[in-house]
Amino acid sequence: MQSGQKYWFPAKRYGYGWGVPVTWQGWLVLVTYVVLATVGTFVLPPQNGLLPYIACITILTAAFIAVCWLKGETPRWRWGGDGRE
């Protein structure tokens, strides 16, 4: 990211991926994902058709990961500390 811009999703201190959001935009994206996934469970219940449900959750998850990738720190394996490991 350019200087002056804040990451929405910081990298986890240990492991690979992103931690909890640190900006209101990140929280909005996370809450939207959870709400849409919950609504998708009621609109396309898995017991009525597993394939549409899986497709819905897969698309929502891919979109969520894309936002994390674009607005978060670059993911890499971390062992804690100051990030130089």
N, C-alpha and C positions, 0 to 999 in steps of 0.2 A: 504494500500500500504506500501511497505517497505520504510524505511527512504531513502531520497535521490531521490525518484521518485516523480514526480509532477503529480497531478491529471489533466486529460485533461478537465474534466467537474466538476467544483466545485458545491457544493450544493447551492441551492437558499437560500438567507438570510431569506426570508419569504415564508412559504408554504412548499410544498413537491416536490422533484425532483431536477433537475439540472439546472444551469444557463448557460450563454453563455460560450463557450470554452475559455480556457486561454492558450492553447498551439497551435502550428501550426498543430499538429496532430489532435487535436480536431476540429479545423476549417476545416481541410481537410475532416474529416469524415462528418461534417455537410454539407459542400458544396457538397460532393459526394452524400449524401442522397437527397438533394434538386434537384440536377441535374438528378439523376436517377428517382426520383418521377416525375419530369417534363417530361423527356423522356418517361416514362411509360404512362403518360397521352396522349401523341401523338401516341405512338405505339399501345396502347390498349385503345382507347377512350371509355369512359363509355357509350356513346350512341350506340356503336356497340356491346357491351356486358359488362354488369355491373359486372358479376362474375369474369372474368379474371382481370379486372381493380382492383376490391377490393382485389383479391388475391395478385396481384403485390404490391399494396400499403401496405397491411398487412405484407407481407414478408419483404419488405424494412424497415418498421417501427419496426418490431420485431428485425431485425438485428441492427438497429440504437440504440434501447433501450438496446440491449445486450452489445454493445460497451460502451454505457454510464454507464451501470451497472459495467462492468469490469474495466473501466478506470476512473470512476468518484468517488466522495465521496459517502459514503453510504447514500442512501436517507432516510430521516425521516422528520417528521413535524418540522419546525423551526419557531420561533417567532421573529427572529432578534437577535440583541445583539451579545454576544461572543460565542454562541452555547451551553451554559450550561443550557438553559431553558428546 
